[in-house]
C-alpha cells in the first residue's frame, strides 16, 4: 500500500493506493441451464430476439419455423450464421429463437446479436473472437422520428414559387 508521502504517478500506483488487486483478471464463467442450453438476448432496430443455443446438428429454428423458411433471402441467412463462421463452429449448435418487432432485416440482425451473446455464455473462450469481430456490440441505429411540419424525419414540405 502506498502511504500519503508517496506520489502516485501511474494508474497501477493509484490502484495499489486504493487497495484494488491489480493482477486480478476478469474470469467469466459458463452460463448453461439444466437442459444444456445457453441464452442470449439480441436487439437491432425495433426487433428483439430471445435465443437459446445448445450442442446439436446445426438446425436453426426461428419462431417455430426453419431459418430458410422464415428468412427467405440468402443475405439474411448469411447475417444469421456469421457468429458460427467467425468462431469456426458451423454445424455444432442448434439454435431456437423467438423474434418480435421490426422487419426481417432487423430481426436477422437481432438473432445474430443473440446468437453471439449465447455463444459467449456457452463458451467464454469465444468472447475475444466475437468481440473483435463486433458481434457483441448492439447496433444502436434506429429510425429517426418524424418531426412536426415535415413530411418525414427530415424531408421538408414541397415549395412552389407560384
N, C-alpha and C positions, 0 to 999 in steps of 0.2 A: 504494500500500500504506500502511496506517495503521501508524504507529510505536507504540511502547509508551507514549509520552506522550499520544497522542491517545485520547480517550474514545470508546467505542463506544455510541452511543445508539439505533441503528436496526439492523434486520436487514441492510440493504444495507451498512452500515458493517462489520458482522461478516463478511459475505461478502467484502468487499474486504480486510479484515484477514487472513482466512484465505487468500485468493488465488483464490476461486471467481469465475468470469466471471458477472457479474450479468445482463447483457443477452443471454445465450445461450438463446433459446427451444428447446424440445424439438422437433426435426424428426423426424416419423415418416415412415418410408419404406414404399413399397408392397411387399407380400409376395405374389408371384404365382409359381406353378410353371411348368414348361415347357409344360404344356397350357393355360395362361392361367387356371388356377383359383386361387382363394384359399381358405384353410382356416380353420375356427373350431371350437372345442370348446364345446359348451353343456351346462350342468348345471341340473337342477331336481329337487328331492326326491331320489329314488333313480335318476332317469333320466340317462343320458349320451348326448349326440348328437355325432357327428362329421359336420361339414357342409362341403361344397365348393360354392363359388359361382363361376359363370363367366358371361360375357355370353351371352345367348340370347333365347329367346322367352317365358320366364316359366314353364316347366314345373318342378314341384316333385315330386321322387321321394323317397319315404321307404321304406327297406328294400326297394327294388325295385318298389314299388307307387306309384300316383299318390296325391297328397295327399287327394283326395276319397274314395278307396277306403280308405286307411289311417286317416284321421281322418274318421269319418262325421259327427260333429257340426259344425255351422256355426261354433259358438263356437271350437272348437279350430283350425279353418282360419283364422279371423279372428285368433287369437293368433299363429298361424304367420306370417301375412303382415304383421303390424304394422311390422316394420322397413322393409319396402318402402314402406308407406303414409307413414311418417314422413319418409323420405328422398325421396319423390316419384319412386321408381324402380320402379313397378309394371310388370311385364312385360318388364323389361330383363335379368333374370338367370335362368339355370337353376340349380336347387338340387338337389344329390344328397346325401342324408344317410343314415346308419345310426344307429338309436337302439336302446339296450338299457336294460333295467331300468325299474322303476316302472310306473305305469299310463298311460293315454292322456293324461290331463291334464298329468301331469308331463313326459311325452315331448313334448307340444306346447310347453310352456314351455322345455324343453331345446333343441328345434330353433330356437325364436325367439332364444334366447340365442346359439346357434351361428351363426345367420344374421347376427345383429348383429355378432358378432366377425369373421366372414368378410368382411362388407361393409366394416368398418373396415380390415381388412388389404388389401382390394382398392383402396379409395379412402380414404386417411387424412383427406381433407377432410370426410368424413361423420361423423367421430368426435364433434365438438361437438353435432351434432343428435341422434345416438344417445345420447350421454352425458346430455344434458339430459332426454331422454325416459325415461331409466332402463333402456334396453335392454342396456347393457353390464354392469350390476350383476347378479351372481348372486343369485337369491332364496334366501337361506340357510335358509329354514324347512323343517324336516324333521320326520318323525313322531317324537313323543316315545316313549321306550322304556317298556315295561311294567315296573312295579315289583313286588317280591315282596310278597305278601299282598294285592294289589289285583286286581280283575277286569281292568282296563285300565290305562292310564298313570296316571290319577287317580281312576277310579271305584272306590269302596271296596265292600267286601262288604256285602250287604244285612243290616240288623239287624232282628231280631224281638224284640219285648218279651216275648212268652210263647211 
